[in-house]
Amino acid sequence: MPLDLTSRAEFLRGLAPKAGELARAGFSARTAGTFTLKGPQDFLTETDLAVETFIRDRIGEAFPEDGILGEEGGGDATPHLWIIDPVDGTANFARGVPHFCVCICFCEDGAPVLGAIFHPMTGEFWFAQSGKGAQKNGAPITVTATRSPDTACVEMGWSRRHAIQGYLAAQGHILNGGANIRRGGSGALALAWVAEGRSDGYLEAAMNCWDCLAGMLMVQEAGGSVLPFGAPTDDRLAALQALSEPHPVRASTPALAALLDGALSFAAEPSP
């Protein structure tokens, strides 16, 4: 029986804003300093757990045959799979910085085919469907037409999994190439910004699938260039297995791909 992607797309369009409202309410009601640490610089709040539970419950009711993989609740990679980051940018959320989002992706055989990113504090809603383009608040979006690094602004994420010297060398490579760098603390929002042209590119040495697949689909559908998540493969099993590990991410307007790939070669040096 063919997969009903249309009903899943409509479901996701309705689900993301509702989950975002729950995240916004949690942010407004939060008490300063109320968070725990899963690891160094790896924050967790009650809202992360509440939003993921809400999303899981709604998916389970609508599509009980689908698999679910969430940042907080885990799960197994299945051929028809929902991937959830309930609050991307939790460090910002925990410190009262209103730059975070709800990020949800639906994958077929390990490849993203639906992606939604909702910014609870601004109401901005980015959505993409494979082969049907990317939108923000219902209007089509495209990556920038930037041709030269001299006019480019890129965002670069940071990962403790990789050496600090490699991260600094990657920054130097970008700056020497002529581009500007910023860091906002939400990889999913950074990718959405590339898709709509607020930034010219994004790279990070190691991202989990829930942080990036929705945004990578948006960049692709908006005319941008992205690295495959994990090694390029036509093997369905290998593509599913790739979802269980973090991988380098680079998404950009096409003219900046070579510069950012060069920077990523430095950033991906493993931490000692």
ZAMARGU-4260 file (C-alpha; in steps of 0.2 Angstrom, whole numbers, plus 5000, padded with zeros to 4 digits):
<rodrens>
0) 5000/5000/5000 | 5008/5017/4995 | 5013/5029/5009 | 5000/5043/5012 | 5012/5057/5012
5) 4998/5070/5009 | 4989/5066/5026 | 5005/5066/5035 | 5010/5083/5028 | 4993/5091/5033
10) 4995/5083/5050 | 5012/5090/5053 | 5006/5108/5047 | 4994/5107/5061 | 5005/5098/5074
15) 5020/5110/5074 | 5011/5126/5079 | 5002/5117/5093 | 5019/5110/5100 | 5026/5127/5098
20) 5013/5135/5109 | 5016/5122/5122 | 5035/5127/5121 | 5031/5146/5122 | 5020/5143/5137
25) 5034/5133/5145 | 5046/5147/5142 | 5035/5161/5149 | 5032/5151/5165 | 5050/5145/5167
30) 5059/5149/5183 | 5077/5156/5180 | 5090/5142/5182 | 5078/5127/5182 | 5087/5115/5171
35) 5097/5100/5172 | 5113/5094/5162 | 5113/5078/5152 | 5132/5082/5150 | 5144/5097/5148
40) 5134/5111/5140 | 5120/5099/5136 | 5104/5106/5144 | 5087/5098/5148 | 5071/5107/5154
45) 5054/5101/5159 | 5048/5109/5143 | 5058/5098/5132 | 5050/5082/5140 | 5033/5089/5140
50) 5033/5095/5121 | 5041/5078/5116 | 5028/5069/5125 | 5014/5079/5117 | 5021/5076/5100
55) 5023/5058/5102 | 5006/5056/5109 | 4998/5065/5094 | 5008/5055/5081 | 5004/5039/5090
60) 4985/5043/5089 | 4986/5048/5070 | 4999/5036/5063 | 5001/5021/5075 | 5011/5011/5062
65) 5025/5024/5061 | 5041/5024/5071 | 5046/5039/5082 | 5064/5044/5086 | 5065/5059/5099
70) 5080/5068/5106 | 5073/5065/5124 | 5064/5048/5122 | 5075/5039/5110 | 5067/5026/5098
75) 5072/5015/5084 | 5075/5020/5066 | 5061/5012/5055 | 5057/5014/5037 | 5043/5026/5041
80) 5050/5037/5055 | 5045/5054/5064 | 5061/5062/5071 | 5058/5075/5085 | 5068/5089/5093
85) 5055/5096/5105 | 5066/5112/5109 | 5081/5115/5098 | 5091/5128/5107 | 5088/5122/5125
90) 5103/5132/5131 | 5095/5148/5125 | 5078/5142/5132 | 5086/5138/5149 | 5094/5155/5150
95) 5079/5165/5145 | 5085/5169/5127 | 5070/5168/5115 | 5079/5159/5101 | 5074/5141/5100
100) 5061/5131/5090 | 5052/5115/5089 | 5059/5104/5075 | 5050/5089/5067 | 5054/5078/5052
105) 5046/5063/5044 | 5058/5051/5035 | 5056/5037/5022 | 5070/5024/5022 | 5081/5036/5031
110) 5078/5051/5019 | 5069/5067/5025 | 5053/5070/5015 | 5043/5082/5027 | 5051/5095/5038
115) 5043/5108/5050 | 5052/5121/5061 | 5042/5132/5072 | 5048/5147/5081 | 5037/5149/5096
120) 5042/5166/5101 | 5039/5174/5084 | 5026/5163/5076 | 5038/5159/5061 | 5034/5143/5053
125) 5045/5134/5040 | 5039/5119/5031 | 5046/5108/5017 | 5040/5093/5007 | 5052/5083/4996
130) 5049/5089/4978 | 5037/5103/4982 | 5048/5117/4988 | 5050/5126/5005 | 5039/5139/5013
135) 5039/5151/5027 | 5022/5155/5034 | 5014/5148/5018 | 5025/5158/5006 | 5039/5151/4995
140) 5057/5154/5000 | 5074/5152/4992 | 5092/5153/4997 | 5102/5168/4993 | 5110/5172/4976
145) 5126/5176/4985 | 5141/5173/4973 | 5156/5179/4983 | 5161/5176/5001 | 5165/5194/5003
150) 5147/5198/5005 | 5142/5182/5014 | 5136/5178/5032 | 5137/5161/5038 | 5133/5152/5054
155) 5144/5139/5062 | 5139/5127/5076 | 5150/5120/5090 | 5152/5103/5096 | 5161/5096/5110
160) 5164/5080/5100 | 5178/5089/5090 | 5194/5098/5094 | 5194/5116/5099 | 5209/5119/5088
165) 5200/5112/5073 | 5184/5123/5077 | 5196/5138/5077 | 5205/5133/5061 | 5188/5131/5053
170) 5183/5149/5058 | 5199/5156/5052 | 5197/5147/5035 | 5180/5156/5033 | 5186/5173/5039
175) 5201/5172/5028 | 5189/5167/5013 | 5180/5184/5016 | 5164/5178/5025 | 5157/5184/5041
180) 5152/5172/5055 | 5139/5171/5068 | 5132/5158/5080 | 5114/5159/5087 | 5113/5142/5097
185) 5100/5133/5087 | 5106/5123/5073 | 5088/5120/5067 | 5084/5138/5066 | 5101/5142/5058
190) 5096/5130/5044 | 5079/5137/5042 | 5088/5154/5040 | 5099/5147/5026 | 5083/5141/5017
195) 5075/5158/5018 | 5091/5168/5014 | 5094/5176/5031 | 5111/5167/5031 | 5121/5161/5016
200) 5127/5145/5025 | 5128/5134/5040 | 5140/5121/5046 | 5143/5110/5061 | 5156/5096/5063
205) 5143/5084/5072 | 5124/5085/5073 | 5111/5073/5077 | 5097/5069/5065 | 5084/5077/5075
210) 5094/5094/5075 | 5096/5095/5056 | 5086/5084/5044 | 5071/5095/5044 | 5082/5110/5040
215) 5093/5101/5027 | 5077/5096/5018 | 5071/5115/5018 | 5088/5121/5011 | 5088/5108/4997
220) 5070/5112/4993 | 5074/5131/4993 | 5088/5128/4980 | 5103/5126/4991 | 5117/5113/4993
225) 5118/5101/5007 | 5130/5087/5011 | 5122/5070/5013 | 5119/5065/5031 | 5132/5051/5034
230) 5140/5043/5019 | 5130/5044/5002 | 5122/5027/5000 | 5108/5019/4991 | 5107/5006/5004
235) 5091/5007/5014 | 5098/4999/5029 | 5114/5009/5029 | 5103/5025/5028 | 5093/5020/5043
240) 5108/5015/5053 | 5116/5033/5049 | 5102/5041/5059 | 5109/5033/5075 | 5125/5043/5075
245) 5130/5062/5073 | 5137/5067/5057 | 5145/5083/5049 | 5132/5095/5042 | 5135/5109/5029
250) 5120/5118/5020 | 5123/5133/5009 | 5119/5143/4994 | 5128/5134/4980 | 5142/5146/4977
255) 5148/5144/4995 | 5149/5125/4996 | 5167/5124/4992 | 5172/5137/5005 | 5162/5129/5019
260) 5167/5111/5014 | 5185/5117/5016 | 5181/5124/5033 | 5172/5108/5038 | 5188/5097/5035
265) 5196/5107/5049 | 5181/5107/5061 | 5178/5088/5059 | 5195/5084/5068 | 5191/5073/5082
270) 5192/5079/5100 | 5208/5071/5109
</rodrens>
